[in-house]
């Protein structure tokens, strides 16, 4: 029986890496600040899944919401839950980033929108 829902550890690690880079930290510093062992972070970088306590610690440290990394095999049937939703979420994040001016956030949003439209599955 195929799994219906799962945690996308690779996407979580990618978002965690983006958070690390934006804070200009090394993985060793992430380990120290989050309370997670460096070996756990190394294993995650190799595609392994974190244990629940490490996941909780990294989520708290980074501010990432783990629910956003739960995936499903089920088809999207609701018309309101379309591809526009990820773009709307990205736009919200960019516009709330204190490191970006309004103009910079808009420019990034336009770049991402063009790339998304070009690369998305139709």
N, C-alpha and C positions, 0 to 999 in steps of 0.2 A: 504494500500500500504506500503510495507516494506521500511525502510529507506535505502538509497544507500550508504551514507557516514555519518560518525559521528566522534566526537572527543573522543578519548579514555582517559578519565579523570583518570582512575585507573593507566594506564601506565605512564601518565604524573606525577601523584603523586609519583609513584615509582621512576621515574627518578629524581624528585625533592628531594625525600628523600635521594637518593644516593648522590646528590650534597650537600645536607645538611651534611650528614655524612662525606663526604670527606673534608669538611671545618671545621669539628668538632664543629658544631653549634647546639644549641637547636632550637626547633620550635619557641620559643619566640624570639630568635635572628633573625631567618629568617623573622618573622613578622616585627620586627623593621627595619631590613636592606632593605626589599623589599617594605615596606609601605603597606603591606596587613595585615588585622586584624588577630589576633590569632584565632578568632572564624571561620574565613574563612578556615584557615589551618586545624582546627579541623574537620569542616564539610567535607572538601576534604578527610581527613583521614577516614571518615565514608562513603565514596563513593559518596558524593554529587559533583556536577560540580561547578567550580568557575564561577563567573560572568566575563564578558569580560575584565573589567578593572583590576581585580585581576589576571586573566590569563596573561594579557599583562605585569603587574608588575612582576609577578613570572618568566615569560619567560625572561624578561630583566635582572632580578637579577641572574638567574641561567645560562643564556646563552643557554637554551634549545630552539630549534626551534619547534614551535607549529605544523607546517606542518607535522612533523615526527610522530605526534600522531593522524593524521586523518586516519581513517580506512574506508574500503569499503566492501560491500557485493559482489561486482563483482568478478568473477573468474579471476585469473591471466592467461592470454593466451600468453603473450609475452615470448618466450624462454629465453630472456636475463634477465627477472625479476623473477629469481628463488630464492630458499632458500639460495643460496650462497650470495646473496646481503646482508642480515643481518650480515652474518659472515664477509664479507668484510668491512662493516661499523664498526663493533665491533673492528676488527683488526686495522682499521685506528685510532679509538679513543684510543685504548690501546697504539699504537705506538707514539701517539702525547702527551701522558700523561707524564708530566715532573716529576711526582713522581715515575715513573717506569724506571728501566734500560732497555736496549734493550733485555737483556736476560729474565728479568721478564715479559716484554710484550709478548715475544715469548712463554714463559711458560704458561701464562694465556690464550693466544690465542689457544694453543694446548689443554688445559683443556676444554675450551669452545667448541672447535670444536668437541672433542670426545663426550661431553655431548649433544651437539646439534644433532649430527648424531644419537645418541642412542635414543633421546627423540622426534625427529621430526616426524610429521605425514607423512606416506609414501603412 
